[in-house]
Amino acid sequence: MTNAELQQLTEQWSKEYFGREFTHKVFFNKRLKTTGGRYHLSDHHIDINPLMYTEFDLHNLRQVVLHELCHYHLHLLGMDYHHRSKEFKALLTQVGGSRYAPPTSKRKVNSKKKWHYICTGCGVEIARQRRFNTQRYICRRCGHKFILKN
């Protein structure tokens, strides 16, 4: 699907579901990884993650575009356009947009290494993302030193 086809579909869905014109630009943004789309408050254009169409289907793309159109139309009407607002939630359920985008294959998995330490006194095991100096810090439960398990 091209950006021109996406623009045409967005204008059609805006008229069909909201009864209002979409007069700004919408296009695919390959840099989006975890979100389905993004509405820009400054110039009112919408970015859509192309994986919402390539990894899923047109139905999922429509739900993501409707979600962004809810932000768009509420913002232009001067209403509260945030996710937490009653107006946004009501409009989203009315038009059938999705509240959350499904996870894509490009989403990063939290693969940070964990450092595991064991207290020499009470035997409590702790896991940290950063390594620390075992000669400097002691267990707050018993006051003994830690040893690195990894």
Secondary structure in CASP SS format (residue, H / E / C, confidence):
PFRMAT SS
TARGET T0000
AUTHOR 0000-0000-0000
METHOD secondary structure of the structure
MODEL  1
M C 1.00
T C 1.00
N H 1.00
A H 1.00
E H 1.00
L H 1.00
Q H 1.00
Q H 1.00
L H 1.00
T H 1.00
E H 1.00
Q H 1.00
W H 1.00
S H 1.00
K H 1.00
E H 1.00
Y H 1.00
F H 1.00
G C 1.00
R C 1.00
E C 1.00
F C 1.00
T C 1.00
H C 1.00
K C 1.00
V E 1.00
F E 1.00
F E 1.00
N C 1.00
K C 1.00
R C 1.00
L C 1.00
K C 1.00
T C 1.00
T C 1.00
G C 1.00
G E 1.00
R E 1.00
Y E 1.00
H C 1.00
L C 1.00
S C 1.00
D C 1.00
H C 1.00
H C 1.00
I E 1.00
D E 1.00
I E 1.00
N C 1.00
P C 1.00
L H 1.00
M H 1.00
Y H 1.00
T H 1.00
E C 1.00
F C 1.00
D C 1.00
L H 1.00
H H 1.00
N H 1.00
L H 1.00
R H 1.00
Q H 1.00
V H 1.00
V H 1.00
L H 1.00
H H 1.00
E H 1.00
L H 1.00
C H 1.00
H H 1.00
Y H 1.00
H H 1.00
L H 1.00
H H 1.00
L H 1.00
L C 1.00
G C 1.00
M C 1.00
D C 1.00
Y C 1.00
H C 1.00
H C 1.00
R C 1.00
S C 1.00
K H 1.00
E H 1.00
F H 1.00
K H 1.00
A H 1.00
L H 1.00
L H 1.00
T H 1.00
Q H 1.00
V H 1.00
G C 1.00
G C 1.00
S C 1.00
R C 1.00
Y C 1.00
A C 1.00
P C 1.00
P C 1.00
T C 1.00
S C 1.00
K C 1.00
R C 1.00
K C 1.00
V C 1.00
N C 1.00
S C 1.00
K C 1.00
K C 1.00
K C 1.00
W E 1.00
H E 1.00
Y E 1.00
I E 1.00
C E 1.00
T C 1.00
G C 1.00
C C 1.00
G C 1.00
V C 1.00
E E 1.00
I E 1.00
A E 1.00
R E 1.00
Q C 1.00
R C 1.00
R C 1.00
F C 1.00
N C 1.00
T C 1.00
Q C 1.00
R C 1.00
Y C 1.00
I E 1.00
C C 1.00
R C 1.00
R C 1.00
C C 1.00
G C 1.00
H C 1.00
K E 1.00
F E 1.00
I E 1.00
L E 1.00
K C 1.00
N C 1.00
END
